[in-house]
């Protein structure tokens, strides 16, 4: 400013302000999306009881239940698959662009979506 480079000074100040605004907005959007990922869970879940599927409210889900999830549904809690095979979209949690193929013995994570297939799994532990 003292050497009378008004345009260069104004441009520099504008770019710094723009940088701070973009950084602030990006941080805000990232935090909102992260909170949304972990708040997504279904209102009800299907559990297997005596070889029949029963729909119960999500809040009544217990660690010993065998949960059944079909294609297009959200996995409500972390657990281990005991039966079935599915293609699971984990992009919201891991950033992987390709769906993961999961079968018996593998872990599934809450808030992920089953793209195809059907799995029965047991929740590890529930803490909500």
PEKA-V150506 format. One record per residue. N is the residue number from 1. RES is the residue in one small letter. SS is DSSP state (~ for helix, > for strand, _ for the rest). NEAR is the number of other C-alpha atoms within 10 Angstrom. D_CENTER is the distance of its C-alpha to the mean C-alpha in Angstrom with 2 decimals. Layout:
[[N	RES	SS	NEAR	D_CENTER] [N	RES	SS	NEAR	D_CENTER]]
This chain:
[[1	x	_	9	49.79] [2	x	_	6	53.12] [3	x	_	5	53.95] [4	x	_	8	53.35] [5	x	_	9	50.37] [6	x	~	11	48.93] [7	x	~	10	46.76] [8	x	~	11	45.21] [9	x	~	12	44.54] [10	x	~	11	43.02] [11	x	~	11	40.82] [12	x	~	12	39.63] [13	x	~	12	38.84] [14	x	~	11	37.00] [15	x	~	11	34.81] [16	x	~	10	33.95] [17	x	~	12	33.06] [18	x	~	12	30.92] [19	x	~	11	29.09] [20	x	~	11	28.38] [21	x	~	12	27.19] [22	x	~	11	24.77] [23	x	~	11	23.43] [24	x	~	11	23.06] [25	x	~	10	21.28] [26	x	~	12	18.81] [27	x	~	11	18.04] [28	x	~	11	17.67] [29	x	~	11	15.28] [30	x	~	11	13.04] [31	x	~	10	13.12] [32	x	~	11	12.46] [33	x	~	12	9.34] [34	x	~	12	8.01] [35	x	~	11	9.29] [36	x	~	13	7.92] [37	x	~	14	4.15] [38	x	~	13	5.88] [39	x	~	11	8.44] [40	x	_	14	7.22] [41	x	_	18	9.30] [42	x	_	15	12.40] [43	x	_	10	15.84] [44	x	>	14	17.37] [45	x	>	22	16.95] [46	x	>	20	19.55] [47	x	>	21	21.26] [48	x	>	15	24.16] [49	x	>	11	27.36] [50	x	_	7	30.72] [51	x	_	7	29.62] [52	x	>	8	28.50] [53	x	>	14	25.13] [54	x	>	13	24.86] [55	x	>	12	22.43] [56	x	>	13	21.80] [57	x	>	11	20.01] [58	x	~	15	16.65] [59	x	~	12	18.56] [60	x	~	10	21.09] [61	x	_	19	18.89] [62	x	_	15	20.57] [63	x	_	15	20.10] [64	x	_	11	22.87] [65	x	_	17	21.69] [66	x	>	23	21.03] [67	x	>	27	18.13] [68	x	>	21	18.40] [69	x	>	22	15.61] [70	x	>	17	16.90] [71	x	_	15	15.92] [72	x	_	13	13.94] [73	x	_	17	12.28] [74	x	>	21	8.92] [75	x	_	25	9.20] [76	x	_	23	9.97] [77	x	_	25	10.46] [78	x	_	18	11.02] [79	x	>	23	14.22] [80	x	>	21	16.71] [81	x	>	23	17.77] [82	x	>	17	21.42] [83	x	>	15	22.25] [84	x	>	16	21.23] [85	x	>	18	19.58] [86	x	>	22	16.64] [87	x	>	19	15.02] [88	x	>	23	11.23] [89	x	>	22	9.04] [90	x	_	20	6.86] [91	x	~	14	7.46] [92	x	~	16	4.51] [93	x	~	14	4.91] [94	x	~	9	8.52] [95	x	_	9	9.92] [96	x	_	11	11.84] [97	x	_	10	13.43] [98	x	_	11	14.62] [99	x	_	16	13.08] [100	x	>	16	13.87] [101	x	>	15	16.63] [102	x	>	19	16.46] [103	x	>	21	19.40] [104	x	_	15	21.11] [105	x	_	13	20.81] [106	x	_	13	17.49] [107	x	>	16	14.41] [108	x	>	26	11.21] [109	x	_	17	8.02] [110	x	_	19	6.55] [111	x	_	23	3.91] [112	x	_	24	5.06] [113	x	>	24	8.07] [114	x	>	26	11.64] [115	x	>	18	13.74] [116	x	>	17	17.00] [117	x	>	17	18.64] [118	x	>	19	18.56] [119	x	>	25	17.85] [120	x	>	22	19.18] [121	x	>	29	17.68] [122	x	>	22	18.42] [123	x	>	22	16.16] [124	x	_	16	17.07] [125	x	_	12	17.41] [126	x	_	12	16.34] [127	x	_	7	16.45] [128	x	_	5	15.76]]
